[in-house]
Amino acid sequence: MWGLFQLATAVAAPVMDAADSLVSGGLAPWVASALESVGSPSWLVSFVVDGVLAGFATVLSFVPLLAIVFGAIALLEDSGYLARAAVVADRAMAALGLDGRAMLPLVIGFGCNVPALTATRTLTRARSRLLVGLLIPFTSCPARLTVYLLIASAVFPDQAGTAVFLMYVLSIALVVLGGLVLRHTLFRDVRREGLVLALPAYQRPRVGMLARSVWSRCASFVRKAGVIIVGTLSVVWVLMAVPVTPGHAVADVPVADSLYGAAAHAVAPVFEPAGFAEWHFSAALATGFVAKEVVVGSFAQTYAVAEPEDPSAPGDLGAQIVATLERTSDGFPALAGAAFMVFVLAYTPCLATLGEQRRLFGWRWTLGATAAQLALAWVLAVAVFRVGVLVAGLLGGGS
C-alpha cells in the first residue's frame, strides 16, 4: 500500500509534468505560430492555445498517472495479493459497513482522487462502489497541499507544519464521519456482510492482461472525462477573455476587469461569514474547481505579483494575502486563513474528478455530490471562523 501511494505521488508527478510540457511547451507554440502565420486574430490564437490546448494538456497529464496506478492495481490483483490485502483491512472498514476492498481506493485517494475513483471497480457491489466514490473526494490529494502550504505559511508562519498536518487529520475525519452519515441516511440498504474471498495462489502476473486493463481504463477516461475537462476549460477561457469594462480588447484584459473577475466579485459576499469575502479568494476557489494546483497561480495573477517557486515561502504574495484577510476578517487573518484551507479541503477536488464521477456514477449523483460538498465546505469554513472568533473573544485576544 505504501508503494502504491508513492507511485501515485512522488513517481507520477514528474511524469505528469513531462506530459503537460509536451503540449504546453512543444505543441502549443507550434500551433500558435501556425495560426499566426495564416493571419488568425490574437483572440483566436489565445482561445486555441490557452483554452482548448490547455484542456487537452490537463487530460494528457492525467494519463501517465492513471496508467501507473491502474497498472499497479492490476499487478496486485493478478498476482493474488489484492485479495489478501482486503482480508487484512476488512475489520478497519467494518464501521462504515464496507469490506476490506474499500481500503484500496481510499488509500489511493490521498495520492490522486481520479484513479481512486476508478479503483472502486475492485468492489463487487454497485452501492458500495457508489458510497466509496462519494467519500473519495474528501481524501486530501497533493494538489491541495500546495494551497495549504501557501496559506499556512502566510498566516501561521511559526506553526505552518502543524496547520497542514491538521488538514490531513480533518480529511480522515470527514471520510469517516461522512461514511457514517451516508450509511444511516442514503445508504441504509448497504449491509455489512462477511467478507468471503477465494485467496488465489500467488502467481506471476500476465503482461498481456495488464496491458489490456490499463489501455481500456485510460482510453475510457480520455473519451468521457476528457470531453468535460476540455469543454469546461474553454468556457473558463471565455470568461477570462471577455471584458466587462470599456477600454479592453478580447483576450487582452486584466482578470479584475473580465467577466470572470465580475463573477468573482459577485460571489465574494457569500464568504463574508467565513472571513474571506474578497474577490481574489472567490476567483482562486473558482480556478481551484478546475484544478487545485493552479490556485497559487490564480492568487499571483489576480494580485499581479510573482508566483512563489516554493509555496512554503510565500514572499510578496503571502504578504498580500495576509493584508487582505486582515481587512476582511476584522483583525483575525489566521482564522480566516484556516477557514479558507478547510473550504479547499471539503469542496470539489478538481474537474478531472468530476468527470470521472460522471463517467462512473452518472450526472445525478455527480451534481448532487458537488452541491453537497460545496454546502459542507461553506458550513465548515464558517464554523471554523465563527467559533474561532468566539473563542478569541472569550480569551480576550485577537488573531
Solvent accessible surface area in square Angstrom, and as a share of the most:
residue,aa,sasa,rsa
1,M,71,0.32
2,W,187,0.66
3,G,36,0.34
4,L,9,0.05
5,F,63,0.26
6,Q,54,0.24
7,L,54,0.27
8,A,6,0.04
9,T,26,0.15
10,A,63,0.49
11,V,70,0.40
12,A,0,0.00
13,A,48,0.37
14,P,79,0.50
15,V,62,0.35
16,M,38,0.17
17,D,98,0.51
18,A,60,0.46
19,A,14,0.11
20,D,53,0.27
21,S,56,0.36
22,L,122,0.60
23,V,4,0.02
24,S,60,0.39
25,G,55,0.53
26,G,42,0.40
27,L,67,0.33
28,A,7,0.05
29,P,67,0.42
30,W,172,0.60
31,V,25,0.14
32,A,20,0.15
33,S,66,0.43
34,A,40,0.31
35,L,39,0.19
36,E,107,0.48
37,S,93,0.60
38,V,116,0.67
39,G,64,0.61
40,S,24,0.16
41,P,62,0.39
42,S,90,0.58
43,W,119,0.42
44,L,57,0.28
45,V,14,0.08
46,S,23,0.15
47,F,54,0.23
48,V,36,0.21
49,V,29,0.16
50,D,81,0.42
51,G,0,0.00
52,V,52,0.30
53,L,20,0.10
54,A,38,0.29
55,G,0,0.00
56,F,90,0.38
57,A,4,0.03
58,T,30,0.18
59,V,7,0.04
60,L,47,0.24
61,S,12,0.08
62,F,15,0.06
63,V,37,0.21
64,P,24,0.15
65,L,2,0.01
66,L,1,0.00
67,A,34,0.26
68,I,44,0.22
69,V,0,0.00
70,F,2,0.01
71,G,20,0.20
72,A,12,0.10
73,I,1,0.00
74,A,3,0.03
75,L,82,0.41
76,L,39,0.19
77,E,90,0.41
78,D,9,0.05
79,S,19,0.12
80,G,2,0.02
81,Y,76,0.29
82,L,18,0.09
83,A,21,0.16
84,R,60,0.22
85,A,15,0.12
86,A,3,0.02
87,V,75,0.43
88,V,127,0.73
89,A,13,0.10
90,D,22,0.11
91,R,214,0.78
92,A,71,0.55
93,M,9,0.04
94,A,38,0.30
95,A,75,0.58
96,L,11,0.05
97,G,4,0.04
98,L,4,0.02
99,D,28,0.14
100,G,2,0.02
101,R,45,0.16
102,A,0,0.00
103,M,54,0.24
104,L,8,0.04
105,P,0,0.00
106,L,13,0.07
107,V,34,0.19
108,I,1,0.00
109,G,0,0.00
110,F,42,0.17
111,G,4,0.04
112,C,15,0.09
113,N,3,0.02
114,V,0,0.00
115,P,0,0.00
116,A,0,0.00
117,L,0,0.00
118,T,2,0.01
119,A,2,0.02
120,T,1,0.01
121,R,127,0.46
122,T,21,0.12
123,L,3,0.02
124,T,93,0.54
125,R,89,0.33
126,A,65,0.50
127,R,76,0.28
128,S,11,0.07
129,R,60,0.22
130,L,15,0.07
131,L,0,0.00
132,V,0,0.00
133,G,0,0.00
134,L,17,0.08
135,L,0,0.00
136,I,0,0.00
137,P,2,0.01
138,F,20,0.08
139,T,0,0.00
140,S,0,0.00
141,C,13,0.08
142,P,49,0.31
143,A,25,0.20
144,R,0,0.00
145,L,57,0.28
146,T,42,0.25
147,V,0,0.00
148,Y,0,0.00
149,L,49,0.24
150,L,0,0.00
151,I,0,0.00
152,A,0,0.00
153,S,15,0.10
154,A,15,0.12
155,V,18,0.10
156,F,46,0.19
157,P,97,0.61
158,D,124,0.64
159,Q,105,0.47
160,A,20,0.15
161,G,56,0.54
162,T,78,0.45
163,A,12,0.09
164,V,16,0.09
165,F,129,0.54
166,L,94,0.47
167,M,14,0.06
168,Y,59,0.22
169,V,67,0.38
170,L,48,0.24
171,S,0,0.00
172,I,96,0.49
173,A,36,0.28
174,L,16,0.08
175,V,11,0.06
176,V,65,0.37
177,L,106,0.53
178,G,18,0.17
179,G,0,0.00
180,L,59,0.30
181,V,93,0.54
182,L,32,0.16
183,R,38,0.14
184,H,126,0.56
185,T,63,0.36
186,L,107,0.53
187,F,0,0.00
188,R,150,0.55
189,D,76,0.40
190,V,0,0.00
191,R,155,0.56
192,R,89,0.33
193,E,103,0.46
194,G,64,0.61
195,L,39,0.19
196,V,135,0.78
197,L,53,0.26
198,A,90,0.70
199,L,91,0.45
200,P,62,0.39
201,A,81,0.63
202,Y,134,0.51
203,Q,90,0.40
204,R,210,0.77
205,P,32,0.20
206,R,139,0.51
207,V,121,0.69
208,G,37,0.36
209,M,55,0.25
210,L,29,0.15
211,A,59,0.46
212,R,165,0.60
213,S,23,0.15
214,V,27,0.15
215,W,190,0.67
216,S,61,0.39
217,R,53,0.19
218,C,11,0.07
219,A,22,0.17
220,S,13,0.08
221,F,1,0.01
222,V,63,0.36
223,R,144,0.53
224,K,87,0.37
225,A,0,0.00
226,G,5,0.04
227,V,107,0.61
228,I,29,0.15
229,I,1,0.01
230,V,38,0.22
231,G,36,0.35
232,T,38,0.22
233,L,25,0.12
234,S,16,0.10
235,V,87,0.50
236,V,29,0.17
237,W,29,0.10
238,V,62,0.35
239,L,57,0.28
240,M,51,0.23
241,A,4,0.03
242,V,53,0.30
243,P,32,0.20
244,V,71,0.41
245,T,55,0.32
246,P,131,0.82
247,G,81,0.78
248,H,65,0.29
249,A,62,0.48
250,V,72,0.42
251,A,36,0.28
252,D,104,0.54
253,V,23,0.13
254,P,71,0.45
255,V,13,0.08
256,A,43,0.33
257,D,40,0.21
258,S,0,0.00
259,L,71,0.35
260,Y,15,0.06
261,G,0,0.00
262,A,38,0.30
263,A,51,0.40
264,A,7,0.05
265,H,89,0.40
266,A,78,0.60
267,V,70,0.40
268,A,8,0.06
269,P,84,0.53
270,V,80,0.46
271,F,15,0.06
272,E,107,0.48
273,P,41,0.26
274,A,0,0.00
275,G,1,0.01
276,F,0,0.00
277,A,29,0.23
278,E,23,0.10
279,W,29,0.10
280,H,22,0.10
281,F,0,0.00
282,S,6,0.04
283,A,0,0.00
284,A,0,0.00
285,L,8,0.04
286,A,49,0.38
287,T,25,0.15
288,G,0,0.00
289,F,52,0.22
290,V,14,0.08
291,A,11,0.09
292,K,1,0.00
293,E,88,0.40
294,V,61,0.35
295,V,0,0.00
296,V,6,0.03
297,G,23,0.22
298,S,9,0.06
299,F,0,0.00
300,A,6,0.05
301,Q,104,0.46
302,T,17,0.10
303,Y,25,0.09
304,A,90,0.70
305,V,36,0.21
306,A,88,0.68
307,E,97,0.44
308,P,22,0.14
309,E,181,0.81
310,D,72,0.37
311,P,25,0.16
312,S,53,0.34
313,A,64,0.49
314,P,18,0.12
315,G,54,0.52
316,D,107,0.55
317,L,1,0.00
318,G,3,0.03
319,A,65,0.51
320,Q,70,0.31
321,I,0,0.00
322,V,43,0.25
323,A,58,0.45
324,T,6,0.04
325,L,0,0.00
326,E,83,0.37
327,R,148,0.54
328,T,32,0.19
329,S,3,0.02
330,D,125,0.65
331,G,26,0.25
332,F,33,0.14
333,P,15,0.10
334,A,14,0.11
335,L,31,0.15
336,A,0,0.00
337,G,0,0.00
338,A,17,0.13
339,A,0,0.00
340,F,0,0.00
341,M,2,0.01
342,V,6,0.03
343,F,9,0.04
344,V,0,0.00
345,L,0,0.00
346,A,1,0.01
347,Y,5,0.02
348,T,1,0.00
349,P,1,0.01
350,C,18,0.11
351,L,3,0.02
352,A,2,0.02
353,T,0,0.00
354,L,15,0.07
355,G,0,0.00
356,E,1,0.00
357,Q,4,0.02
358,R,56,0.21
359,R,36,0.13
360,L,33,0.16
361,F,40,0.16
362,G,29,0.28
363,W,118,0.42
364,R,186,0.68
365,W,53,0.19
366,T,1,0.01
367,L,103,0.51
368,G,42,0.40
369,A,12,0.09
370,T,15,0.09
371,A,61,0.48
372,A,61,0.48
373,Q,7,0.03
374,L,71,0.35
375,A,58,0.45
376,L,61,0.30
377,A,0,0.00
378,W,87,0.31
379,V,82,0.47
380,L,42,0.21
381,A,0,0.00
382,V,25,0.14
383,A,43,0.34
384,V,50,0.29
385,F,8,0.03
386,R,115,0.42
387,V,87,0.50
388,G,15,0.14
389,V,39,0.22
390,L,112,0.56
391,V,71,0.41
392,A,14,0.11
393,G,53,0.51
394,L,143,0.71
395,L,145,0.72
396,G,69,0.66
397,G,40,0.39
398,G,65,0.63
399,S,55,0.35
